[in-house]
Every structure is written in structure tokens, then in C-alpha cells.
Amino acid sequence: MDPSVWEDLAEPFPDEDVQWRVEAVSRDKRRALIVPYVDARAVLDRLDAVAGPANWHDAYEVLRVSPEPALVKARLTVFGVTKEDVGEGDTLKAAFSDALKRAAVKFGIGRHLYRMEKVWVEYDPETGRFTPPGKEGPAEKRGPRELIDRLLERLRREGKGKEAARLVSKYGGYGKTPEETKRLYGELRALLERSRGS
């Protein structure tokens, strides 16, 4: 697998994709220790954007349904490289999702979340609500534009700067919608793959 693919898979998720969950609650139940995570859809979107839908696949094996937690093994293959891991959850659906995310971490997807600080925040024990860190919090900020900028720089180094500029012009910059931004990223990624294959 091309080293640039590993780099792109391991890119930190943009802040808007990072969610937070409670890991522990203080004795007085007024503060909670929260940890960052991404849901399975963000992982699937990353696989599609970097590898393309045709270049990865997943398979699962249910190891245990009861007693809880349910256990599921995921086998994730990207460009012919396979990694697997076991996930758990209160339901089979949760175990499938956890297994996928754990296998994806072995490709670098979401690994940066483990390096982010856990945060103590104010917590409402009656509603379970808390306010996650804002832009000043520990979440690493690296959005779609920065990913595209890095890809453009690689294309310039590969001598494909003019072709890349035409694609950026086609989308009027970074794209007017998140869908256009994803399409632009995909087309730039394909251009890089073609340039390295030639």
C-alpha cells in the first residue's frame, strides 16, 4: 500500500466529526470525565474518501451474544491489506460498530483520538448532559480544507499542479457543500494515484 494512503487514513478527524462520551463521574456526580470518539459512519466515510468504495471491504463474525457484552470480530481489508479486531457492546449493533472502529484503528483511522486528553467537565446527573470542549478544548483541529491543501501540495510535488488546479476551479475552490468537498477530495486522490501508477 502506498505510504500516502496510510497518511491519509490516519489524518485526524475534523472537529465536527469528533463526539464525546462519559467515561467516569465524580463522587458528587457534578463532574464527568469525557473521552473523544467518532461513530462508525465517519470511519466508513474516511475509507470511501481515501481508498474508494471498491478498494476496501469488511467481514464480521459474531463471537458471543449473551451473556453481555456481545462480542463481534471484524476483518477489514484495504487495498489487499487485512487487519482484524474484536468489539463489544450492549447490543449486537453496538458490538459490530465497535469492532469496525477497532479494526480501523489498526489502519491509523482515529488513532489520534487516543492521544487526545480526557477532559473533566460540568455534568448534570439528572439529564446526563454535559458541555463538550469548544474550539479552545483539546480537540485537534484539522478540517477538510487542510486535508485538501495537503493533497494539493503532494500533487504539486508530483508535477500534477495544473491538473489539480483545474479540479479546484471546477468546484469553485473547496466546494460549496460538504458533498462537493468530498467529491473534490476523491478526484484529487484519484489524480495522485494515477500519477504514481504511471
Secondary structure, DSSP 4 states (H G I P E B T S, - for coil): --HHHHHHHTSPPPGGG-EEEEEEE-TTSSEEEEEEE--HHHHHHHHHHHH-GGGEEEEEEEEE-SSSSEEEEEEEEETTEEEEEEEEESSHHHHHHHHHHHHHHTTTTTGGGGGSPPEEEEEETTTTEE----TTSS-----HHHHHHHHHHHHHHTT-HHHHHHHHHHTTTT-SSHHHHHHHHHHHHHHHHHHHH-
